[in-house]
Amino acid sequence: MVSVADRNAAAASDPVSWWWLETEKLRSQAPVCLPLSGERQVDVVIVGGGFTGLWTALALKERQPCLNIALLEEHTCGSGASGKNGGNVSGYWSSLPSLVRLLGADAALNVAKAGTRAQDAIRAFATRPGIDVWWREDGNMRIATAASHDEKIDDYISTFTALGISNMAIRLTPEQVAERFRSPAVRGGVYFSEGAIVHPARLALALRDEALRLGVTIHEHSPMVRLDCGDVNRVRTPAGALLARDVVLATNVKLATDVEVSANLCVFSSYALMTAPATAELEAMGWAGNEGITDLRMFLHYFRKTPDGRVLMGSGSGPVGYKGRVDNPQLYSDQASAERAISGLRNLLPTLGTVAIEKVWGAPIDMAPDRLPFFRTRQHYRIHYGCGYSGHGVNATYIGGQCLASLVLNENDYWANLPFCTRKLSAFPPEPWRTLGARTVRHAILNCEEAEHTSRHPSITSRFIASLPAKLGLRLGTR
Ligand SMILES: Cc1cc2nc3c(=O)[nH]c(=O)nc-3n(C[C@H](O)[C@H](O)[C@H](O)COP(=O)(O)OP(=O)(O)OC[C@H]3O[C@@H](n4cnc5c(N)ncnc54)[C@H](O)[C@@H]3O)c2cc1C
């Protein structure tokens, strides 16, 4: 049962994250990036000032310091998903079983190793002197909370064993999970040593500072309103235009309405909450470390602590955006999705008692059919784009920055040859079947998962519908 206070917190969900509010003062002290006015020629225009756009700018500047780069951001850097996420940073080891099925063992291992390179690079940046992005690194844990999750743990262990890397996925008994945090809901887990947590809005701000320091020109409050493609591309904003041979579209969910991308991208949403500080309760449940934790649901719960003793809990079960559009208010404020995040908090961490929830927020996420991001160059033009993080982008946006930089510079290197840039993309069904199908399947999966957690039997219809994406070769869901 959801309490009145929790119901009110869910009703107050909106697009603004707790992280964003926490950085208000820092942002007010940061250098101002004026809107674009007039027309100018540069080498590269990056559209979008989230992690993808900012890491791309940094990668390009590292490789070719003399490049003249301008970045256009519709609002403020970090105001999209990059400033709203759970801040769980991990690569692809915890996706290895499904990656092996999708790509084969060698390519799956390449993807996982690219995630490790990203993790190393993000750590190196986040722990530089003078940078305070609340980086804490105690690994990543997936926990089982229903009987069907036991099979998923077996799948992890057998995959890692078959690949000869059994030391990288450690099976945890309920007692071993309890040594990290005690929860009556947990029946086991898997531990991956690669994993960290971060303050995502502070990370975005730090990346913005670094881009400015390296000489990238950033124009905020400068939406791209039109892109004229040609040998020289023209990116128009309300008060100006940038001309460049290369343009990078790092606009995340907005790419879901792009003609070339829309078949491969659809929009779901994710909901997160932040509690008030609860240091004594965290101590009582023995949660001393800083693991990023997710359960093994399809529409999973993700959670972590903050250094000041709060808990962030999220649920990747928000509504679907019709035709890839992001103007549906339910993507940002939806009572039922917000309540699922709150139930996750109360059921998974009952020792927190009735600790107050200070903020609940929702935001759209960019889903690829196989839940892996992709980075491509548009046919005939030097327009590059990257998206499809599928709710798992804090680590992967670094990979995105490197891949996009390789595409801009025409480099046939390590990054450009990863499956992120080379695999054949599968497509979602066309509209309206896509949204109708996604909504029906989402509803069925939620029914099945809820039934499992309350020891009921899901209906045959729900089970059948929930099994359809797998039968169609899609890895749908979130994160
Ligand atoms: C609630 C939530 C929780 C999540 N939790 C996690 C997590 O714990 N771990 C994890 O790994 N991932 C998580 N993610 C996913 C992760 O946040 C994203 O994958 C990642 O931030 C994507 O970065 P991006 O730069 O591609 O997109 P964004 O951060 O959305 O950046 C895109 C930018 O483009 C700008 N833009 C759009 N259109 C235009 C235009 N026309 N002109 C100019 N600018 C434009 C936007 O304003 C925005 O700033 C979560 C996502 C959400 C929503």
The ligand as an ORCA input file, in Angstrom:
! r2SCAN-3c Opt
* xyz 0 1
  C      15.547      8.882    -15.297
  C      16.760      8.301    -16.016
  C      17.631      7.467    -15.318
  C      18.760      6.945    -15.949
  N      19.661      6.242    -15.208
  C      20.819      5.817    -15.774
  C      21.815      5.198    -14.972
  O      21.699      5.070    -13.752
  N      22.939      4.752    -15.597
  C      23.123      4.905    -16.946
  O      24.141      4.461    -17.473
  N      22.215      5.567    -17.718
  C      21.090      6.044    -17.161
  N      20.186      6.747    -17.915
  C      20.499      7.020    -19.348
  C      21.484      8.175    -19.527
  O      21.089      9.272    -18.758
  C      21.496      8.604    -21.012
  O      21.732      7.469    -21.819
  C      22.570      9.637    -21.337
  O      22.518     10.704    -20.436
  C      22.383     10.147    -22.773
  O      23.212     11.268    -22.976
  P      23.030     12.161    -24.287
  O      24.024     13.221    -24.258
  O      22.995     11.268    -25.470
  O      21.558     12.753    -24.150
  P      21.053     14.047    -23.348
  O      21.693     14.165    -22.029
  O      19.560     13.974    -23.369
  O      21.555     15.234    -24.227
  C      20.937     15.622    -25.433
  C      20.957     17.136    -25.452
  O      20.538     17.591    -26.726
  C      19.817     18.789    -26.542
  N      19.008     19.013    -27.738
  C      17.954     18.284    -28.184
  N      17.474     18.798    -29.318
  C      18.250     19.867    -29.619
  C      18.253     20.815    -30.684
  N      17.364     20.768    -31.681
  N      19.184     21.788    -30.665
  C      20.111     21.851    -29.686
  N      20.141     20.983    -28.659
  C      19.227     19.998    -28.621
  C      19.004     18.529    -25.293
  O      18.564     19.738    -24.693
  C      19.990     17.751    -24.439
  O      20.708     18.573    -23.550
  C      19.015      7.244    -17.329
  C      18.128      8.071    -18.038
  C      17.018      8.598    -17.398
  C      16.092      9.511    -18.165
*
